[in-house]
């Protein structure tokens, strides 16, 4: 699988494409050189044979057949010195002069015919076969003249050149492949490093930056641009946290004072019944506003990605068990049966309180919207992931509305008899899950709703890793929720 992914990368495809183009150019160049060399050798052979024929034709024109026979007999030993082949034959192809003992069997007597054949020659007491290229000329009185030359040397040179070409192409192919692999590996590694650093920055610490060196290449320019963008995002995140902190301070204090004054008014003995009936809903609305404000602050903190501080190893199964013990009595009072399904320790990395808030929100939703039946809290884990799920048999959420239900202030039950919330419960669940590098999926429980949160499993960081813990301070109170 790793090799398949490497070949699918853009750097690998680019290296293969450039390597193929260069290889084709090298093959075309080497092939052209080979063909030009072959043609040059062939042209040289043709020129030499044509010159020999022209000289012998002049001798024939000067002294007739006897002069030509004398000249050819004087060149009988030309084979050993130059590799030249001569043969003069009569109209019945019987040899008259030359260094061939007979007219070649596979050569037809055709005037101007260029032929290639093989002859056997004695060299150092052994017989060897040689290729010969020759031309046939018809002389007056039906005499036939065959003049050629041994081409074994040129064929050997071409053969060696061909082998050298093949080996050269093979070596160039290997070099291109090696360079392409190195380039692809280096580029892919730099991309993976940048991607891993960006992922770590987004999910943990906005103060980190990409490393920049002295290469001044495209990756350095990209890193500089990303660092500038991260600086801007960090400034916005700091401003956002400061703004929400200021809002919390500015709103919580007057809301608290307003609530205290209203409660003090209810404690006076002269407070009328009508006043009490008027103030009681106001107090409920104040509670709702305070809960909504607190949830918005939690969502803002989670969406800002501030997980670098306080990150620890949390046993999700132990945390789920403690939340089960916390919520089970209250659900039984409402006619709900909370069941727990665990499979050993399931460690994850994150903030214990936020994960407790996530489970609390899911269980609170079940308390609010499920009239009766079972609510199943499940925690499972494998080598790479941890899964937390809460399933109920309530009204559920239609498939078309599941994505929208995770947006802030979305109320799908408006106009129904079901309780109305702030529309922030699932939004906070998604924010906390994303902060822990996880994913949320709403599924059909047939009937009802099943909310599945998947997190990366804790990977051992060596000695000094924080111990897995559940929630602390079990005093019988519920975790904050909406």
N, C-alpha and C positions, 0 to 999 in steps of 0.2 A: 504493500500500500504506500509506503514511503517513497519508493521509486516511482510509482504512478503519479503521486502528487508532485514530485520533483519535475517530471516531464511535463506536467500541466502548467507549471509556472511560466510566467511571461519571459523571465530571464533565460530559462532553458530553451523555450521555443525560439527566442531571438538568437541565442547562440547556435542552435541547430540550423536556423535559416541562414545566418551569415556563414557558418561553416560549410553548408551545402553550396552556397553561391561561390565561395572561394574555391572549394574543391572542384566544382564544375569549370571554373575559369582555369584552374591548374590543369585539369584533364584536357580542356580545349587547347591550351597553350602547348602542352607536351605532345598532344596528338598532331597539332599543326607542325611542330618542329620535326616530329617523326616523319610525317608525310613529305615535308620539304626536303629532308635529308634523303629519304628514299628516292624521291624524284631527282635530286641532284646526282646521286650515284647512278641511277638508271640513265640519265642524260649523258653522263660522262662515258658510260659503257657504249652507248649508241654512237657517240662522237668518235670514240676510238675505232670501233668497227667500221663506221662509215669512211674514216680516213684510210684504213687498211684496204678497203674495197676500192677506193678511188686510186690508190697507188698501184694496186694489182691490175686495175683496168687500164691504166696508162702503160704498164709493162706489156699487157696483151696488145694494146693498140700499136705499141712500138715494135715489138719483135714477134708477135703472133703467139701461137699456142706453145711453141718450143721455148720462147723466152719466159713465158709464164711458168712452164714446168720447171725450168732451171731456177727461177726465183723461189718457187715453193719448196724445191728440194733443198735449197740453201737454208730454208727456215724450218727444216724438219724438227730441230731441237728447240723451237721457240716455246713449246709447251713448258719445258722445265724452267725456262728463264722468265717468260712473261705470262704464261698461261694462255697463249694464243692458240687458236684451232684453225687449221686450213685443210681444205680438201677440194681437189679439182677432179671432176668426173666427166665421162663422156655421156652420150645421149641415153645409154642404158644404165647409167649410174655406177659404172665400174671406175674405181679409183685410178687416177693417173699420177697424182702427186699430192703431197701434203702429209700431215702427221696423224691423220685418221686412217685406220685400216679398212674401213668400209663406210658406206653412206648410212647415216643413222636411220634405223627402221621406222621410227615414228615421225620422220621429217619428210614432208611432201615436196617434190621439186616444183616450186612455184616462184616465178620471178618476183623479187622484192619482198618475199615472205620473211617475216621475223619469227624465229622459232626459239624454243627453249627445250633442251633435252639433257640427258645425263650420259656421261661416258665413264668407263673404267680405265684407270691409269695405274701403272706400276710406280710406286714410290718407296724407295729403300727396301726393295724386295717384297713389298706387300701391295695388293690391289686395293684401290680406293675409288669410290664413286664421287664424281664432281658434277655440279650443275654447270651448264654452258648456255650462254645466250649468243645467237648467231643470226646472220642474214644470208639469204640465198639469192644469187644473181645468175641470170642466164646470159652466156656469152654467145657470140656468133658461132655458127656451125653446131648448135645444140650442145655446147659444153656448159657444165654447171659448176659454179664456184660457190663454196660455202666458207664463210669467214666468221669466226666467233671468238669468244674469250671466256675464260673460267670466271664465274661470278660467286664462287664459294666465299671469297674474302669479303665481298660487299654484303652477301647474305649474312655472314657471321657478324659483320659490324652492325647490320640492322638488327639482328637478333639480340646482340648484346645491348644495343641502344634501347630496344624494346623492353628487355629485362630491367635495365636501369630506369626506364620510364615508369614501369609498373612498381618497382621498389620505391622510386621517388614519390609517386602518387600515394602509395601505402603509408610511407613515413609522414608525408604531409597530412594525410587523413588522420593518422594517429596524433600528430602534433596539434592539428585543428581541434580534434576531439578532446585532447587533454586541456588545451587552452580554453575551449568552450566550457568544459566541466569546471575548471577552476574559476572562470569568470562567473558562471551560473551559481556556483557554490558561494563565492564571495559576495555576490550581489544579493542572493537569497538570504545569506546570513545577516547582512546589514539590514535588509528589510525586516527579517524576523526580530532582530535586536530593537529596531525602531518600533515595530508593532508591539513587542512585549513591553517596552518602556512606556509607550503611550497607553496601553491597557492598564499597566500598573498605576500610571498617573491618574487616569480617569477614575479608577476604582479605589484608589487609596490616598494618594498624596499629590495635591496639585502644586506643591512647591518644587517637585522634582523637575528636571529638565533633561532633554536629550543631549548626549555628548556631542561636542563639536571639536574637530581637530584642525589639521593644517592642510588637508587634501584640497579644499576649495573646489570640490566637485558638486554634482547635482544633489547628492545626499546631504552634503554640508549645507547647501542652500535650503534644502527642504527642512533640515533640522533647525536651522536658524529661524525659518518662517514658523515652524511649529512652536518653537520656544517663545517667539513673540506672541503667538496666538494663546499659548498657555499662560503667559504673563497677564494677558488681557482677561482671560477667563478667571484666573485667580483673583484679579482685582474685582471682577464682577461678583465672584463667590463671596469674597470678604465683605463687599458692599451689601450683598444680599443678606448674609448672616447678621451684619451690623444693623441693617434695616429691620429685619424681623425681630432682632433682639430689642431694638428701640420700640417697635410696635408692641411687643409683649410687655415691656415695662410701662409704656404709656397707657395701654388698655387694661392690663390686669389690675393695676392699682385702683383706677376709678370704678371698674366693675366690682371689685371686691368691696370698696367703700359703699357703693350703691346697694350691694346685697346686704351688707351689715346694717345699713340704715333701714332698709325694708324689713329685715328681720326684727330690728329693734322696735319698729313701728307695730309689728304684729304682736309684740310682747306687752304692749300697753293695754291695760285693762279696759280703757275707754274706746278701743278700736272697734268699730262697728263690724257686723258680719259682712256687709257689702264690701267694706274696705278689704277685709280678709280675702274674700272671694276674688277681688280685683288684684291684690298683691300676689297671691299664690301662683297664678299663671306667669306673672312677671318674673318671679323667682325661678320658675322652671325654664323660662326663656333665657334668663341669665346663665343658668347652668349649661344650657345648650350652647350659648355663645362662648362660654369659657372652654367647654370641651372642644368646640370647633376650632377655637384659637389655638389650643394646645396641639390639636391634630395637625393643623396647618404648619405649626412650627416644627413638628416632628417630620412632616413630609419635606419641608424645606431643608432641614438638616440632612435627611436621607438622600434627597435629590442632589444636594451639593457634593456628594461623594466623600464626605469627611469620615473616613473609616480608619485613617492611619493611626489615630490615637485610640487606645483602649482595645485594640484588636487582640483576640485571644482564641484559644481552642475551646469550643463549646460542644458538649455532647448533646446533639439534638434529641436523641432518644430520652436521655435523662431530663432534659428541659421539658419535653412533651409529657413525661410522666408527672412532673411536678405541676404543670399546668392542668393536667387531667385531675389530679387530686384537688386542685384549687377550684375547678369549675364543676366537677361532678355533682356535689351537693346542690348547687344552685340549679343545675339542669334537672335534677330529679324533682325539685320543687315545681318546676314548670312542666313536668310530664315528659321530659326527654331523658333518654338513656344514653349517656356518653360512654362509648367503648374505646378501648385502647389496643392498638396492634403495633407491637415493637419487635425488632429483630436484632438485639444486641446493641452495643455502642456504635453510634454514628457521628463521628467528630466532624465539625466544620470550623472554618475560621471566620470570626466576626465579632460582633458586640452582643453580649449575652442579653442585655436589657432590650435591645431592638428586636432580637429574635423572639423574646418573650412577648413583646408588644405585637408582633406579627401573629403569633398563635392566639393571643388574647383577642385580637380583632376578628379572626376567623370564628372563634368560638362565640364571641358576642353576636356576630351576624346570625349564627345558628340559633342562639337564644332569642333573638329579635324576630326572625322571619320563619322559623320552623315551628309549626303548631304542636306536633307530636311525632314520636318515633325515635329512631336511633340516630346518633351522630357518631361517626367513626373517625378517630384521630389516628393516622398511620404514619410511621417513620420507617423508611427503608434506606439501605445503602449498598453500593457496590464499590468496585475499586476506584472509580473516578467521581461518582456523584452521590449526593444525599438527597432523598426525596421526602418531603413532608406533605401530607394530604389530609384535608378535612372534607368528609362526605356526609351529606344529609339527604332526607327525603322530603324537603320542603318544596316551595313553588318553583325553585330553579330559575335559570336565566336562559332566555332564548339564544340560539347560536348567533343570530344576527346582532344581539345586544351585548355579547360577552366582552368584546374589545372596548366598547363605549362605557361599560359598567366600571372599568378600571380608571376612568377619567375622573378628575375631581368634580364634586358637586353634581354628579349625575344620579338622579333618583328614578329608577325604573318603575317603582310602585306607586307613583303619584296618581291620585284618584282612586286607589284601591283601599281596602279595609286594613291592609298591612301597616305596621308601624312605619313612620317616616323618620329617616335618619338624616345626617348631614351630607351624605353622599361622598364621604371621605374614607370609609373603611377599607374598601378594596384598593383605593388609590394609595393609601399608606402601605398596604400589604405589598403592592407592586414596587413602591419606592424602596422599602426595606429589602425586598428580594433583589432588586437591581443593584442596590448598594453592596450586597454580598455576592455580586457577580452571578446571580441566579436568574431564573425565568419563572414566570407565573402562567399557568394555563387553567382556564375554566372549562370543565368537562360536564357532560350530561351524566348524571348518576342513575337515571332511568328508574324512578323519577327522582328529581332533586338536583342538587348542584354538588360537584366535586371540584375543589380548588387544590391544584397541585403546584407546589413550590419546589423547584429543583436547584440545588446548590452544588458548587464544586466541593468535593470531599477534602478534608484536611490532609495535607501532605506533611510528613514528619520533617521538621526543621532542625533536627538534631538536639543536642543537649540544651537545656534552658528553655524548652518549649513550655508554654503555660499549661497547667493541667486542665483536663476537661471538667467543666462545671455546669451545673444547672442554674436555677435561679436561687438567689439567697434571700434571707429574711422572710421565711414562710410564716406570716403572721395571720393568715386567713383572709387577707384582703386581695381583691382582684387587681391585676395590672391595669394601668390606664388604657382606655379604649374608647371607641366612638360607637 
